[in-house]
Amino acid sequence: METTTLQFYSLEYNRLKTYGVAALFVAGNVLLPQLCHLVHLGGPTFLPIYFFTLVGAYKYGWRVGLLTAVVSPWVNAVLFGMPAMEALPAIVLKSVLLAGIAGYTAARYLRASLWLLAGVVLAYQAAGTLGEWMMGESFYGAIQDFRIGVPGMLLQVFGGWFMINRVICRRN
């Protein structure tokens, strides 16, 4: 019988590997949104800009997650005009919250279950929605991810679990 041993890391900023890993996750956060934007309302529905931030922060620590969270939206905005510049503060806020919550959860529980990932996704979305509302967005606009982004949240939970537990894990 094959067993899977998960290893979680907390890469430091003084290691070149941190920036290399973050660059890979930034690339994922640039490519996945481009694929999702091929579908009408694919960005707001599938929330692809957060996917690799979740995976990176959970597997490699909050520092990799934070680098991915801050750089990804800016690269997408500069290269492709999406997200729009006026949406960047809210997206960066949610991304940074996601990186912190995912990194903390992984370090605290040392496993990646569907329940833990669901908790991470709900926590960053709830806190981010409140932050977005406080930043001046209408309540209706602030809850957009809960109105039409549920498929994206499910993608983060199930896809994130699959990536962490099956794709980038160590096998004995």
Disulfide bonds with the S-S distance in Angstrom:
none
